[in-house]
Amino acid sequence: MLLAQFKLQEVITPPEFNGFKMSRNKKPVFGDEIQNLYSIIKTEDYEIGEGVEASYDILSDYKRMIISKIDVEKNIKVVMDCGNAAGAICAPEIFKNLNNIELTELYCDVDGTFPNHHPDPTVEENLIDLIQLMKQGLYDIGIAFDGDADRVGVVDSKGEIIWADQLMALFLPELINPGDEILFDVKCSQALEDMIIKNGGKPVMWKTGHSLIKQRMAELNCKLGGEMSGHIFFADDYYGYDDAIYVAARIVQTLSRTSKSLSELKAELPKYFSTPEIRLEAESDEEKFRIAKEAIDYFSKNYDCSTVDGVRIKFKNGWGLVRSSNTQSVIVCRFEADSKQGMEEIQSTIMKKLLEIGQLKVDAGH
């Protein structure tokens, strides 16, 4: 009967990483709660029992709900790359039933072997085909989904990627009121914080992890939250969870309400230079945590820092991030500044210290 309290969500991923997500009482299940569930299952005898099974056509209701919430006010030409994953089940149909959308489909049939590219829109090489199509200049916006369609990627009419923190910034004018808190993770650009303040809101930085963001949003009653990985959460006219199909429909609606192109909207955001997420492999989880702790201790004593998740070191012209991965024996870093040279100097300073603290395998690309 315990599992009856949980909502199970199948996830389409490569076979070696397949599984399901759980939520309980409309809240995410993660961390200690997973271990608690494991201990209950391990100690209880479930050979016999009673339960109830019910069938419901929720997909039809979901499609109607999305369509009812979105009003595209002028003709928008959309390219959609579902990556042969879960988004293909209903995203194309939803967009075809929205007003004023001309849809071009790319890899919109479900195939769990992912013959064209891995469905992860945060990796630029997975967007190559979408970018090339957008560079033809025939379309207004390109949209891509990850494997289970809870993360979104966006490409403008010039073939340039609109990253998740930039996307959040573009949504601000239509939903923010003075004093509203907007939540974002520690990897997001200073540009987002700048735009939240410009629009009269209060920026709130939080830990990386979509379950952590979702939980904190509920606690703060935020209208909008998100993280650099592409998870974006609406709670103004939605339910506070990361539905990439809804987010994609919202950005198309936003674009339909302006005379500007997506690239012009992006150009209005503050300009910063930043690295992608840099992942440094440690020998073990124990070594990862040791390095992360020593880095936090060192930088906190010598710099102005935020330690909400790892350590985000503040410089006059930018910042650098050092945090331990939630899932792997990896130290995650990111660096940003108001100039390319400044970004490289911040990166050099922090990386030099990290490599003094412990042995880390640096990706050759960095």
N, C-alpha and C positions, 0 to 999 in steps of 0.2 A: 504493500500500500504506500510505502514511502515514495516510490518512483512516480506514483500518481500525482504527487505534488509538484513534479518537475515537468517543464516543457522541454522536449527534446527536438533539436533542429538538425536535420541531416546536412552534411557539408560535402560539396563536391570538390575534392582535392586529388592530387596524385595518390594512387592506391596505397603507397607506403605511409602516407600521412592522413589517411581517411579517419573519420570519427564523427562525433556529434557534439553540439553545444547544449548546455543546459541553462535554464533559468528557473527560479523558484519564486513564487509570489511576485512575478513581474520584475524580479531583480536578478542580476547576473550571479552565476555560481563560479567561484574561482578561489585560488589560494587554499586557506585552511578549510574552507567549506567542502572542497573536493576530497581532502583527506578525511574529514569527518564522515562524508558519505561512504568512502571506502571502508572505514572502520566499521560502520554499521552493516554494510553488505558482508564484510568478512566474518563478523561475529554472529549474524543472525542466520536462521535456517529458513530458506525460501523455497524448499522443495514442494510445498503445497501452499495454497492460498486462494483468495478470491479477488476478482477485479472486474472492471467494466471496460469494454472496448466500444468506441463510437467512431463513426465515419462522418466527415463533414467536408463539403466542397468549399474550403476556405479560399482557394485560389481565385475563384470567380468574384467573390466579395472583395478580395484584395485588389484586383484589377479595377473594379468599379470605384473603389475608394480612392485610389490614386488619381484616376481620371476625373473624379468629382472635385478634387482639391486643386487641380492645375488648370490655369486659363492662359493659353499661349495667344497673345494678342495680335501677332503678325506672322507672316510666313518665315519659318526658320528651317534651314536645310541642315539636317543632322546625319552624321555618320556614327553608327553604333557598332563597337567591337565587343562582343560578348565572350570572346576567347574560348568558344566551345564549352562554356561552363554554365552554371546555374541561371545566370541572367537571361540566357537564351530561352528559358522556359516561358517567360511571360513579358520581359521588357520590350521586345519588338512589337508585340501585340498591343501593349499599353500605349506606346508612342504612336502607333498607327491610328489609334482611336482618339488621340489628342487633336485639338483643332490646330490648323495652320502648320503642321509639321510634314516635311518631305523627308522620309527616312531612307537612308542607304545602309544596308546590313553588311557586316563584316564578321565572319565566323560566328554566325548566330544559330548554329545547330549544335546540340549537345553531344560531346564526344570526350569521355573521360581520359582518353589518351593524349588530349591536347596536341593535335598534329601540327598546329600552326605556330603557337607560342604559349608559354606558360601564362596563365591568367593572373598576373600581378601588375597592375597599372603603375606601381611605384618604381618599377624598373624600366628605364628608358628603352632598352632593347626590345621589350615586349610591346612597345608602342610604335615600332618602326613602320609597320604597314599602315597604321592609322595616320601617323605623321606624314608619310609620303602621299597618302590620299588627300589630306588636308592641304598640303602644299600646292595642289592643283588650283586652289583658289575658287573652287566651285561650291564650297560648303561653309556654313557659319560656325559650326561647332562639332568637335569629335568627342565621343564619350566611350570610355572603356570600363569594364567591371572586373573585379577579381573573381576567384573561384566560386564563392558563395554570395556574391553580389551585395556585400556590405561595405566594400571600399570602391571608390570611384576615381577614375582618372579623366582629365579633360585636356583637349588640345584645341588651340584657337585656329583661326583661318590662315595663319601664317605657318602653321605646323609647329608652334611653340607650346610646350607643356604649361598648363596652369596647375601648379601644385596645390595640395589641399589647403595649406594655410592661406595662399592667395585666394583660393575659391571662397574660403570663409570670409575674407575681407570684402569680397565682392557682394556677399549677401547682407552685410551689415546695414546699409542704408534703409533697406525695406523692412527691417524687423526690430531695430534697436531703439530703445527709449532712453532718455537721460538716466544714468545711474545703473542701467542693466549690466549684470555680470555676464561676461562671455568667457567660456572656459576653453583652454587649449593646452596641449602637452609641451614639455620642456624642449622638444626638438623644433618647435615652430619659430618662424622668422620674427625678428623685431618689427618687421613691416606690419604684421597682424596686430601686435600690441599698439603700434602707432595709430593704426586705423580705428581700432576700438576706442581709443582716447579721442581721436578726431571726431568720431561720431557720437561722443558723449557717454560712452559706456565705461565699464570698469573691467580691465583685463585681469583674468585669474589664471595663473600658470599652475599646471597640475602634472601628476605622474603619467608617464607613457603606459598605454594599455587600454584597449577599448572598454573592458569591463570596469576599470578604475574611473575612466572618464564618464561612462554612463552612470555609475553610482554617484559620483560627485555632482554631476548635473542635477540629479534628482534631489540631492541634499540642498543644493543652492537654488533650485528652481530656475535654472538657466534656460533661456530660449534657444541658445546655440552653443554647441561644443564640438570639438574635433581634435584630431591629431594628424601629424605629418604623414602617417602611413595611409591616409585616405579615408579613415573612418570619420564621418561627419554626422552629427546628431541634431535634429531639429525638434524643438518642443514648443514652438509658437503655434503652429497649426498641425502638429504631428505628435508622435508618441514618445519622443526622447530616445529612440534607438537608431542605430546606424543602418539605414536602408538606402543603398546606393542608387537604386532605381528612382526612389523619390527625390533624392538629392539631385540626380541628373535631370529629372523633370523640372525641379525648382530652378536650376541654372538656366535651362531653356526658357522658362517663364520669365526670369529676370532679364535675359537677353532680349526677349520680345517686347519689353517695356522701355527700351532705350533706343535711341537712334545711333548709338555707338556700337562698334564691333567689339568682340571679346578681347581682341588684342589692344584696342584703344582703352578699354576698361582696365586691363592689366597695366598699361603704361602709366595710369594715374596713381598706381600704388607706389609707396616709397621704394627706392632702389637700394638693394643690398646685394652683396656678393657672398655666396655661401657654398660650402661643400655639400655633396650628398652625404648620406649616413655612412660613416666609416666604421667598419667592424674589425676589431683586433682580437684574434683568437688567443685565449689563455689555455694553459695546460690542463686545467680542471676547473670545476665550479669553485672549489676552495681557493684556488689561486686567483680566479676572477674576483671573488669577494674581497680577498686580501688587497689586491691592487686597487680596487674601487675604494675601499675604506682608506687606504693610505693617500690616495689622490684627493679624496674629500677632505681629509685632515690637513694635508699640505696646502691645497689651494684656499681652503676656508681661512687658514691662518694668515695667508699672504695676499689675498685678493678680496674684493667685494664679490660675494657669491650668493647664489640661491641653492639650497640643498633639498628642495622638495622632492627631487628624484635624481640621485647621484649628485653631481655638482655642476652648476652652470656658472662659469667664471665670467664676470663682467669686466670689460675693458672700456676705455673712453670711446673707442670707435667700433665696438662690436662685442662678441661673446664667443665662448667655447664651451662645449658640453662633454662631460665624461660621466657615463653611467653603465651599470652592469645590465646585460640583457636579462629579461625575465625568463627566457626559455633555453638559452644556450650558454656555453662557456665562452662568452664573448664580452668584451668591453666595447661599448658603442660611443662614438664621438661624432660631433658635428661642429663646424666653425663658420662664423659669419662676421662680416665687417662692412663698413660703408665704402670700401675700395678693395680691389683684388689684392693689392699689396698688403693692406692691413689684414685681410683674411689669412693670407699666407704667413704673415708674421705671428698671428695668434695661433695658428695651427702648429707652427714650428716650436713655439714656446711650450705649448701644452704637450705635444707629442714627445719632445725631448725629455720632459720630466716623467712622463708615463713610462718610457722605455728605460729610465733609470730605476723606476720603482719595481718593475718586473719584466720578465720575458714575455713578449707578445708577438704573435705572428702577424705581420703587417701585409695586407693585400697589396700585391705588386702594382695594382692600378692606382694606389695612393702613395 
